[in-house]
Each structure stands twice: as structure tokens, then as C-alpha cells.
Amino acid sequence: MSHVSQFIETLEAALHTERKVALPPEDAILLQTQDKPGSERFFFRNFARCSFPANLYDQRGMCQIDRFGADPKDAFPAQMRMPQEAATGCAFVVADDHLYFLYDRMDRWSDAPGHLAFVAVRIEAERIVALSDHRPDIRLTKSEYLLLAHLMTGLDLKKAAMLLGASYDTKRKQVQVIQDKLGLKTQTALLRALSVDITARILDEVLPTQQRNFETALVKRQFGKDVIVNMVTIGEGLEVPVWEFGARRGRPVLYFHSMLAPIAFHPEMSSCLNKLGLRLLIVPRHFMGFDGVLDAETRLTKLTRALADTMDYLTDEPLICLGESAGVPWLAHFVRHNPDLVSHVILAATPQPAHPHPAPSQDHGDAPTLFVEISNRLRRDARVIAGLTRVYNAISRVPMFAQKALAHMYRKSPADLACLENLFRHPHLCEWLRLIANHATLASVDELTNLQRNWPKDLRALQCGVTFVHGLEDPISPIDDIRSIAQTLPDAAFHAVENAGHLIFTQHFKDFVDHIATLTTPAPSAPNRA
């Protein structure tokens, strides 16, 4: 019984003098009331605007917020517990014929009272449908909703059917009906898609703004509802942020971004992806942190493993991997060690390799390129990386300097200069450059270090199709050098693009996604992770 109901009972008794009033012991009153005022203040500071029904539970599993005047059927259970197997901070539970999402990382809120254990969010049937790829015409029956809710808690179909008092065959057919309604082919795909979507949407609403990280706040400010931010913790415990654009059930494309920014700059990016049924996945590696691990090779290996586990969780079909510029060495390492996860590789603005390859070009024009010059200096003195990083970050912090420096770097490419002029008309590129300089210094070191790896060797070990797309005006990577790399791969295709420089992915975004949409999905093969 809550302290409020006890107060009302006591008041009624006092108004009727013929009744004897038996007040509860003082210790019991303190136990019931000492935590709730703090819970209520915290709740209304942080969750008043949440569009999902939410509540708080303490360490004893007791509900903390009384909803005065609410319909009894909308009340939260008086007691709930976080499942012990919920190692990642998130769990789905069913209570009183409703599905609840629980989140116990209370340390994310700096003002959370110490007695609180988790946040509970109720998910009604209509909210599940709303999260299902924008199909508002679909309705789930009460029976379908309850079956889906129990399956999302981790029960298998046989146990769920038994719990609901129905036969296995009946519920098996019902699962197929739900899959057809939501446009998903298998039960595994159904549960995976809904758990990922619901977790991302709820956390995006309930997490405090200051805990969403600077890069998350910036990507949300730039793309709004066009981006879904996932935080996935699997395997080694590294929390992997994944930004999703385009069709939520579309064909997955994993983008290894350039050094400039962890996103693609195109005003119609989301609409193009949606139209073609593509799901663009971006992991902003600049902001991963890596738990203080300082060795660049260790960080590369750590990211590859975490990324493989995350993609295996988020997708149920082979990935198309797209790497741009400095993202290519990261892509090559990932694909070489996870060939079973990838169906095709596309390389845009491939950087000039630091290591010689079988058919190198000797003609670099009237001066060494940027990559060649940096590589030569790094091989002579590794301390050059620290100096280059400091200079790069110092320039990136000041928009005027950044614009002038980039214009000088790309001065030989009219296509790149025109692209940069357009990008600097908007604040987003400057904001990303400044954010990386201020909060991702270690990432800048990693980018330069990984460019020195023998990543062409990784490419030569790939077992999937590879497509090179390179601009004829690329002032950073001479096209002949990249063409010679492609010639060392038995089944690689090479496309030279007119009116394109090193920023080719932004300049020809629609052509890229049109090409990706035409790629066929190979038949699934046996897992073969190296």
C-alpha cells in the first residue's frame, strides 16, 4: 500500500470518530516515504516529455511514481525485477499483459537518486506497429501482441505457447501472420528488427541530452528524424554506436567514413536510400574511445571484432561495405577478417598506398602527393604523426583556417573546390571538423597510422567482388596508382568518373546508391571468420 493511500485511510478514519485509528509504526512510514519524493522530482525533471508511458523502480523492485487520476488499466505493476541475464543494461519483460522495456544504467543520469534501480517503459501494440517501418494501416490483435511480447523477452515459441495456454501449432501460424503483417520473412528477423528499433527509439527519448555525447547531438541536429542512433554492447563489452539512415528493413550497407567527418554530405541522402530500399549503417569510429587502449593496432583489432559482433546482431543478410578515402584501410581489415559477413566491397577515393604494390605508377606529376610525402616522413620519424595531428586539429578548430587549408589541398581539382564551397555554406562540416579536433585527437592519430598499414595486402586476400570508383580529378590519390591496385585483384572492377575529385562520394552520391541497388546478393555460405 502506498503512503498516499495510507494517508487517505487515516484521514477518513479521523473524520469518523467512532473508528479507532491505528497509525502504522514510524519506521514503516519513513521506509515508504523517504525515497519517493526524490524519485518524483527526478522523474519529472527527466521523463515528463517522454512520449512513452514510463516509471521508475527502486532496488527492491518497487514502483516509485503514483499516477493520480490515471485509468487503473494504465497503472504500472507495483513490483518488477530486472532479469538477471540482462548484461547489457536493457531487457524486455511481460507483466499484467503488457510489454515493458527496462533500462538499468542509472549512472547515465547525474541526478539519479541512489535508491533507483531502473527505468521501465511500457510498449503498447500500436507503438510496436508505429516502429515497424512506418506502416500505420497495420493492427495487431491482443493475442498477437501478447505472443510477440513473450517472444521478445527471450522465450522460445513452445514456451510462449504454453504460457498463453495455446497449442504450439496455433502460435506457430500466428507468428507467420505477424511476420506477414510487419513485412519480415523469419521469426529471427522479426524479433531482431523490433528489439533493435524499440531500444533505439526509447533510449533516444529517455537518455539525458548530456549523455547522448557531442557527436550524437550533432548528428541528430543535422538529420533529425532521418537518423536512428543505436548503442550496441556485445562481445568484449565495447559500446558501439551505429547510425542508421534510409529504409529500416532495407539492404544493409556499412559505410567506412572518410577522415573529414563520420557522415555523408548530401541533402537528399535519406530519400534516395529509402527509394532504393537501402539501409546505410555508419559507425563513427572517431568517437569510440577504446577504453584508453593506446596501441593503434590493438584499437584496429578491437574495433573490427566489436563491429563484426554488432553487424551480426543488427543484420540478417550479407553486408555491402563501402569505404571512402581514409576509411578504406579500416574496411580492408574488417572484410579480410569477416568474409562471411560481406557480399561486396565498394572503394571510393581509395588512398594512395604507403607500401609498394606489384604494378606501381611512377608518374606523380610535378610534385609528390600528400600521401607519399606524409608516408616518407613518417617512415623517417614516427614523431611526425603527433606534430601533424596537432597542426591538423588546430586548423580544424577555426572554420576560416579549415576552409583555406582544404581549398589549398584540393586546389588542383575544380570538382573538389566547388564541392567544398558548397559544404562551407552550411555549418555542418565546420562543426564536425571542430568536434573531431576537440574530442577525438586520438582518432586523428589512428587515421594517419592506419594509412601506413599494408592494407592493399588485405584487399588482395578478399573473397568477394570489389569495385573501385575513382575521380579523374583526384588531387590526393593519383588515379593510375589506384588502377594498378585494382589490376592486382582478379575480379575487381574499376570505374573512372569525370567531373569528380577526392570528394567523389558526396559529388556523385546518387550514382553510388543507384549502383549499390543493382548488386545481387550471393547465396549464403558457411561461416568462415578468420
Secondary structure, 3 states (H helix, E strand, C coil): CCHHHHHHHHHHHHHCCCCCCCCCCHHHHHHHHCCHHHHHHHHHHHCCCCCCCEEEEECCCEECCCCCCCCHHHCCCCECCCCCCCCCCEEEEEECCEEEEEECCHHHCCCCCCCEEEEEEEECHHHHHHCCCCCCCCCCCHHHHHHHHHHHCCCCHHHHHHHCCCCHHHHHHHHHHHHHHHCCCCHHHHHHHHHHHHHHHHHHHHCCHHHCHHHHHHHHHHHHHHCEEEEEECCCCCEEEEEEEECCCCEEEEEECCCCCCCCCCCCHHHHHHHHCEEEEECCHHHCCHHHCCCHHHHHHHHHHHHHHHHHHHCCCCEEEEEECCHHHHHHHHHHHCHHHEEEEEEECCCCCCCCCCCCCCCCCCCCCHHHHHHHHHHHCCCHHHHHHHHHHHHHCCHHHHHHHHHHHCCCCHHHHHHHHHHCCCCHHHHHHHHHHHHCHHHHHHHHHHHCCCHHHHHHCCCCEEEEEEECCCCCCCHHHHHHHHHCCCCCEEEEECCCCCCHHHHCHHHHHHHHHHCCCCCCCCCCCC
